[in-house]
């Protein structure tokens, strides 16, 4: 037996029924099964991109616990 159904039930109780099976499963795999998770600031991610010659074109912090970064790499001589 997997622990996901038990986790899902605990999640439902904690959030008073405002969780879906798919959401609980994603959360379980992202936070419990993931062997190593690291968290970084926006500045760190932007600095990594700049170091590689990338330009940040989109940043969206509004997707729950997920921040989205989109970078563009210019072709040689394109700029």
The first five atom37 places (N, CA, C, CB, O) and aatype in JSON, in Angstrom:
{
  "aatype": [20, 20, 20, 20, 20, 20, 20, 20, 20, 20, 20, 20, 20, 20, 20, 20, 20, 20, 20, 20, 20, 20, 20, 20, 20, 20, 20, 20, 20, 20, 20, 20, 20, 20, 20, 20, 20, 20, 20, 20, 20, 20, 20, 20, 20, 20, 20, 20, 20, 20, 20, 20, 20, 20, 20, 20, 20, 20, 20, 20, 20, 20, 20, 20, 20, 20, 20, 20, 20, 20, 20, 20, 20, 20, 20, 20, 20, 20, 20],
  "atom_mask": [
    [1, 1, 1, 1, 1],
    [1, 1, 1, 1, 1],
    [1, 1, 1, 1, 1],
    [1, 1, 1, 1, 1],
    [1, 1, 1, 1, 1],
    [1, 1, 1, 1, 1],
    [1, 1, 1, 1, 1],
    [1, 1, 1, 1, 1],
    [1, 1, 1, 1, 1],
    [1, 1, 1, 1, 1],
    [1, 1, 1, 1, 1],
    [1, 1, 1, 1, 1],
    [1, 1, 1, 1, 1],
    [1, 1, 1, 1, 1],
    [1, 1, 1, 1, 1],
    [1, 1, 1, 1, 1],
    [1, 1, 1, 1, 1],
    [1, 1, 1, 1, 1],
    [1, 1, 1, 1, 1],
    [1, 1, 1, 1, 1],
    [1, 1, 1, 1, 1],
    [1, 1, 1, 1, 1],
    [1, 1, 1, 1, 1],
    [1, 1, 1, 1, 1],
    [1, 1, 1, 1, 1],
    [1, 1, 1, 1, 1],
    [1, 1, 1, 1, 1],
    [1, 1, 1, 1, 1],
    [1, 1, 1, 1, 1],
    [1, 1, 1, 1, 1],
    [1, 1, 1, 1, 1],
    [1, 1, 1, 1, 1],
    [1, 1, 1, 1, 1],
    [1, 1, 1, 1, 1],
    [1, 1, 1, 1, 1],
    [1, 1, 1, 1, 1],
    [1, 1, 1, 1, 1],
    [1, 1, 1, 1, 1],
    [1, 1, 1, 1, 1],
    [1, 1, 1, 1, 1],
    [1, 1, 1, 1, 1],
    [1, 1, 1, 1, 1],
    [1, 1, 1, 1, 1],
    [1, 1, 1, 1, 1],
    [1, 1, 1, 1, 1],
    [1, 1, 1, 1, 1],
    [1, 1, 1, 1, 1],
    [1, 1, 1, 1, 1],
    [1, 1, 1, 1, 1],
    [1, 1, 1, 1, 1],
    [1, 1, 1, 1, 1],
    [1, 1, 1, 1, 1],
    [1, 1, 1, 1, 1],
    [1, 1, 1, 1, 1],
    [1, 1, 1, 1, 1],
    [1, 1, 1, 1, 1],
    [1, 1, 1, 1, 1],
    [1, 1, 1, 1, 1],
    [1, 1, 1, 1, 1],
    [1, 1, 1, 1, 1],
    [1, 1, 1, 1, 1],
    [1, 1, 1, 1, 1],
    [1, 1, 1, 1, 1],
    [1, 1, 1, 1, 1],
    [1, 1, 1, 1, 1],
    [1, 1, 1, 1, 1],
    [1, 1, 1, 1, 1],
    [1, 1, 1, 1, 1],
    [1, 1, 1, 1, 1],
    [1, 1, 1, 1, 1],
    [1, 1, 1, 1, 1],
    [1, 1, 1, 1, 1],
    [1, 1, 1, 1, 1],
    [1, 1, 1, 1, 1],
    [1, 1, 1, 1, 1],
    [1, 1, 1, 1, 1],
    [1, 1, 1, 1, 1],
    [1, 1, 1, 1, 1],
    [1, 1, 1, 1, 1]
  ],
  "atom_positions": [
    [[0.85, -1.2, 0.0], [0.0, 0.0, 0.0], [0.88, 1.25, 0.0], [-0.96, 0.01, 1.24], [1.9, 1.31, 0.69]],
    [[0.49, 2.18, -0.75], [1.21, 3.44, -0.81], [0.74, 4.39, 0.29], [1.05, 4.09, -2.18], [-0.37, 4.26, 0.8]],
    [[1.59, 5.32, 0.63], [1.22, 6.28, 1.68], [0.47, 7.48, 1.11], [2.46, 6.74, 2.43], [-0.02, 8.32, 1.87]],
    [[0.4, 7.58, -0.21], [-0.26, 8.76, -0.8], [-1.73, 8.88, -0.38], [-0.17, 8.69, -2.32], [-2.16, 9.98, -0.03]],
    [[-2.53, 7.79, -0.39], [-3.92, 7.96, 0.07], [-4.02, 8.46, 1.52], [-4.67, 6.65, -0.06], [-4.89, 9.27, 1.84]],
    [[-3.15, 7.98, 2.38], [-3.14, 8.43, 3.78], [-2.76, 9.91, 3.83], [-2.16, 7.58, 4.65], [-3.37, 10.7, 4.55]],
    [[-1.74, 10.26, 3.07], [-1.31, 11.65, 3.01], [-2.45, 12.53, 2.49], [-0.06, 11.8, 2.11], [-2.7, 13.61, 3.02]],
    [[-3.14, 12.07, 1.45], [-4.25, 12.83, 0.87], [-5.34, 13.07, 1.92], [-4.83, 12.08, -0.35], [-5.85, 14.18, 2.03]],
    [[-5.69, 12.05, 2.67], [-6.73, 12.22, 3.71], [-6.29, 13.23, 4.77], [-7.04, 10.86, 4.38], [-7.08, 14.07, 5.2]],
    [[-5.03, 13.15, 5.17], [-4.52, 14.12, 6.15], [-4.56, 15.53, 5.55], [-3.06, 13.76, 6.58], [-4.89, 16.5, 6.24]],
    [[-4.22, 15.64, 4.28], [-4.25, 16.92, 3.58], [-5.67, 17.47, 3.52], [-3.67, 16.76, 2.17], [-5.89, 18.67, 3.73]],
    [[-6.63, 16.61, 3.23], [-8.04, 17.04, 3.18], [-8.5, 17.58, 4.53], [-8.95, 15.88, 2.74], [-9.17, 18.61, 4.6]],
    [[-8.14, 16.88, 5.58], [-8.54, 17.31, 6.92], [-7.89, 18.65, 7.25], [-8.15, 16.25, 7.99], [-8.55, 19.58, 7.71]],
    [[-6.59, 18.75, 7.0], [-5.86, 19.98, 7.32], [-6.43, 21.19, 6.57], [-4.38, 19.81, 6.97], [-6.56, 22.27, 7.15]],
    [[-6.77, 21.0, 5.31], [-7.26, 22.12, 4.5], [-8.77, 22.13, 4.35], [-6.62, 22.08, 3.14], [-9.31, 22.78, 3.45]],
    [[-9.46, 21.42, 5.22], [-10.93, 21.41, 5.3], [-11.59, 21.09, 3.95], [-11.43, 22.75, 5.8], [-12.56, 21.73, 3.56]],
    [[-11.04, 20.1, 3.26], [-11.65, 19.64, 2.02], [-11.3, 20.43, 0.78], [-13.08, 19.63, 2.18], [-11.86, 20.17, -0.29]],
    [[-10.4, 21.4, 0.9], [-10.06, 22.26, -0.25], [-8.81, 21.79, -0.98], [-9.87, 23.7, 0.22], [-7.98, 22.61, -1.37]],
    [[-8.66, 20.5, -1.16], [-7.53, 19.94, -1.89], [-8.03, 18.87, -2.84], [-6.47, 19.35, -0.92], [-8.99, 18.15, -2.55]],
    [[-7.36, 18.77, -3.97], [-7.71, 17.73, -4.94], [-6.71, 16.58, -4.82], [-7.74, 18.29, -6.4], [-5.62, 16.74, -4.29]],
    [[-7.12, 15.43, -5.33], [-6.23, 14.27, -5.35], [-4.97, 14.61, -6.15], [-6.94, 13.03, -5.94], [-3.86, 14.32, -5.7]],
    [[-5.13, 15.21, -7.33], [-3.98, 15.55, -8.18], [-3.05, 16.53, -7.47], [-4.46, 16.14, -9.52], [-1.83, 16.39, -7.51]],
    [[-3.63, 17.52, -6.82], [-2.82, 18.51, -6.11], [-2.05, 17.9, -4.95], [-3.69, 19.63, -5.6], [-0.88, 18.2, -4.75]],
    [[-2.71, 17.03, -4.19], [-2.05, 16.37, -3.07], [-0.94, 15.47, -3.56], [-3.07, 15.56, -2.24], [0.12, 15.38, -2.94]],
    [[-1.17, 14.79, -4.68], [-0.15, 13.9, -5.24], [1.07, 14.69, -5.7], [-0.73, 13.09, -6.42], [2.21, 14.29, -5.44]],
    [[0.84, 15.82, -6.38], [1.97, 16.66, -6.81], [2.75, 17.18, -5.61], [1.46, 17.85, -7.66], [3.98, 17.15, -5.59]],
    [[2.02, 17.66, -4.61], [2.66, 18.18, -3.41], [3.47, 17.09, -2.73], [1.61, 18.76, -2.45], [4.6, 17.33, -2.31]],
    [[2.92, 15.89, -2.62], [3.6, 14.76, -1.99], [4.91, 14.46, -2.71], [2.69, 13.51, -2.0], [5.96, 14.34, -2.06]],
    [[4.87, 14.35, -4.02], [6.09, 14.03, -4.77], [7.09, 15.19, -4.74], [5.73, 13.7, -6.22], [8.3, 14.95, -4.66]],
    [[6.6, 16.43, -4.79], [7.5, 17.58, -4.77], [8.2, 17.76, -3.43], [6.74, 18.84, -5.12], [9.38, 18.09, -3.38]],
    [[7.49, 17.54, -2.34], [8.03, 17.86, -1.02], [8.48, 16.66, -0.2], [7.03, 18.6, -0.26], [9.31, 16.82, 0.7]],
    [[7.96, 15.49, -0.47], [8.3, 14.35, 0.37], [9.18, 13.34, -0.37], [7.03, 13.67, 0.86], [10.12, 12.81, 0.22]],
    [[8.9, 13.08, -1.61], [9.67, 12.11, -2.37], [10.96, 12.71, -2.95], [8.82, 11.54, -3.5], [11.93, 11.98, -3.15]],
    [[10.97, 14.01, -3.22], [12.15, 14.65, -3.8], [13.34, 14.45, -2.87], [11.88, 16.17, -4.05], [13.29, 14.83, -1.7]],
    [[14.43, 13.86, -3.39], [15.57, 13.58, -2.51], [16.31, 14.83, -2.04], [16.54, 12.67, -3.23], [16.89, 14.83, -0.96]],
    [[16.28, 15.89, -2.83], [16.97, 17.11, -2.44], [16.22, 18.28, -3.05], [18.45, 17.09, -2.89], [16.01, 18.34, -4.27]],
    [[15.84, 19.2, -2.22], [15.18, 20.41, -2.71], [15.94, 21.59, -2.16], [13.67, 20.46, -2.3], [16.28, 21.62, -0.97]],
    [[16.21, 22.57, -3.01], [16.87, 23.78, -2.55], [16.01, 24.97, -2.94], [18.3, 23.91, -3.16], [15.25, 24.91, -3.91]],
    [[16.13, 26.02, -2.2], [15.32, 27.21, -2.42], [16.25, 28.39, -2.64], [14.35, 27.46, -1.23], [17.24, 28.56, -1.93]],
    [[15.92, 29.21, -3.62], [16.81, 30.3, -4.01], [16.03, 31.58, -4.18], [17.56, 29.96, -5.3], [14.83, 31.56, -4.48]],
    [[16.7, 32.69, -4.0], [16.07, 34.0, -4.16], [16.0, 34.36, -5.64], [16.84, 35.1, -3.36], [16.69, 33.78, -6.48]],
    [[15.16, 35.33, -5.93], [15.06, 35.82, -7.31], [16.41, 36.35, -7.76], [13.97, 36.93, -7.42], [16.82, 36.12, -8.9]],
    [[17.11, 37.05, -6.88], [18.42, 37.59, -7.22], [19.42, 36.51, -7.6], [18.95, 38.39, -6.06], [20.2, 36.68, -8.53]],
    [[19.4, 35.41, -6.88], [20.32, 34.31, -7.2], [20.03, 33.75, -8.6], [20.2, 33.18, -6.15], [20.95, 33.52, -9.38]],
    [[18.76, 33.53, -8.89], [18.39, 32.96, -10.19], [18.74, 33.93, -11.31], [16.88, 32.61, -10.22], [19.27, 33.52, -12.35]],
    [[18.45, 35.2, -11.11], [18.8, 36.2, -12.12], [20.31, 36.28, -12.33], [18.26, 37.57, -11.73], [20.77, 36.41, -13.47]],
    [[21.08, 36.19, -11.26], [22.54, 36.24, -11.37], [23.06, 35.04, -12.15], [23.19, 36.29, -9.97], [23.99, 35.18, -12.95]],
    [[22.48, 33.87, -11.94], [22.89, 32.68, -12.7], [22.64, 32.9, -14.19], [22.14, 31.42, -12.21], [23.49, 32.58, -15.02]],
    [[21.47, 33.46, -14.51], [21.16, 33.73, -15.91], [22.11, 34.74, -16.52], [19.73, 34.23, -16.04], [22.6, 34.55, -17.63]],
    [[22.38, 35.83, -15.79], [23.27, 36.88, -16.29], [24.67, 36.32, -16.53], [23.34, 38.06, -15.3], [25.32, 36.67, -17.52]],
    [[25.12, 35.46, -15.64], [26.45, 34.85, -15.79], [26.55, 34.03, -17.08], [26.76, 33.95, -14.57], [27.63, 33.91, -17.65]],
    [[25.43, 33.48, -17.52], [25.39, 32.67, -18.74], [25.01, 33.49, -19.97], [24.42, 31.52, -18.57], [24.82, 32.93, -21.06]],
    [[24.89, 34.81, -19.8], [24.56, 35.67, -20.93], [23.09, 35.66, -21.28], [25.36, 35.26, -22.13], [22.72, 35.92, -22.43]],
    [[22.23, 35.37, -20.31], [20.79, 35.32, -20.55], [20.12, 36.61, -20.08], [20.17, 34.11, -19.83], [20.59, 37.26, -19.15]],
    [[19.05, 36.96, -20.74], [18.24, 38.13, -20.36], [16.92, 37.64, -19.79], [18.01, 39.08, -21.57], [16.21, 36.87, -20.44]],
    [[16.59, 38.08, -18.58], [15.3, 37.72, -17.99], [14.2, 38.43, -18.75], [15.25, 38.07, -16.47], [14.19, 39.66, -18.82]],
    [[13.26, 37.68, -19.32], [12.17, 38.29, -20.08], [10.85, 38.21, -19.34], [12.04, 37.61, -21.43], [9.98, 39.06, -19.52]],
    [[10.68, 37.19, -18.5], [9.43, 37.03, -17.75], [9.76, 36.51, -16.36], [8.44, 36.07, -18.48], [10.56, 35.59, -16.19]],
    [[9.12, 37.12, -15.36], [9.19, 36.62, -13.99], [7.78, 36.66, -13.44], [10.19, 37.46, -13.09], [7.14, 37.72, -13.43]],
    [[7.28, 35.53, -12.97], [5.92, 35.46, -12.42], [5.96, 34.74, -11.08], [4.96, 34.73, -13.4], [6.15, 33.52, -11.04]],
    [[5.78, 35.48, -9.97], [5.8, 34.87, -8.66], [4.42, 34.44, -8.16], [6.39, 35.82, -7.68], [4.27, 34.08, -7.0]],
    [[3.43, 34.47, -9.03], [2.04, 34.31, -8.57], [1.45, 32.91, -8.74], [1.18, 35.27, -9.29], [0.24, 32.74, -8.64]],
    [[2.28, 31.91, -8.99], [1.75, 30.56, -9.21], [1.87, 29.71, -7.95], [2.47, 29.88, -10.38], [2.45, 28.62, -7.98]],
    [[1.32, 30.19, -6.86], [1.36, 29.44, -5.6], [2.77, 29.41, -5.04], [0.85, 28.02, -5.81], [3.39, 30.45, -4.82]],
    [[3.27, 28.21, -4.82], [4.62, 28.08, -4.26], [5.67, 27.97, -5.36], [4.7, 26.87, -3.35], [6.8, 27.54, -5.1]],
    [[5.31, 28.35, -6.56], [6.18, 28.23, -7.72], [6.42, 29.6, -8.33], [5.57, 27.27, -8.75], [5.48, 30.36, -8.55]],
    [[7.68, 29.92, -8.61], [8.02, 31.15, -9.31], [8.52, 30.75, -10.7], [9.09, 32.0, -8.53], [9.29, 29.8, -10.83]],
    [[8.09, 31.47, -11.71], [8.46, 31.15, -13.09], [9.43, 32.19, -13.61], [7.2, 31.06, -13.99], [9.17, 33.4, -13.54]],
    [[10.55, 31.72, -14.15], [11.55, 32.57, -14.77], [11.68, 32.15, -16.22], [12.94, 32.49, -14.03], [11.81, 30.96, -16.51]],
    [[11.64, 33.11, -17.13], [11.9, 32.81, -18.55], [13.05, 33.72, -18.99], [10.62, 33.03, -19.44], [13.01, 34.93, -18.81]],
    [[14.05, 33.09, -19.57], [15.23, 33.8, -20.03], [15.35, 33.7, -21.54], [16.48, 33.26, -19.36], [14.8, 32.79, -22.17]],
    [[16.08, 34.65, -22.12], [16.36, 34.59, -23.54], [17.86, 34.65, -23.72], [15.64, 35.74, -24.31], [18.55, 35.46, -23.09]],
    [[18.36, 33.8, -24.59], [19.77, 33.85, -24.96], [19.85, 34.38, -26.37], [20.45, 32.45, -24.84], [19.3, 33.8, -27.3]],
    [[20.53, 35.49, -26.51], [20.68, 36.13, -27.81], [21.72, 35.38, -28.64], [21.06, 37.6, -27.65], [22.72, 34.91, -28.11]],
    [[21.47, 35.28, -29.92], [22.45, 34.69, -30.83], [23.61, 35.69, -31.0], [21.8, 34.34, -32.22], [23.43, 36.89, -30.82]],
    [[24.77, 35.18, -31.33], [25.93, 36.04, -31.51], [25.61, 37.14, -32.53], [27.16, 35.22, -31.97], [25.16, 36.85, -33.64]],
    [[25.85, 38.38, -32.15], [25.62, 39.52, -33.04], [24.16, 39.94, -33.2], [26.17, 39.22, -34.37], [23.87, 40.85, -33.97]],
    [[23.24, 39.29, -32.49], [21.81, 39.59, -32.64], [21.43, 40.9, -31.96], [20.97, 38.45, -32.06], [20.51, 41.58, -32.41]],
    [[22.1, 41.27, -30.91], [21.73, 42.48, -30.16], [22.27, 43.67, -30.77], [22.18, 42.42, -28.77], [22.04, 44.77, -30.26]]
  ]
}
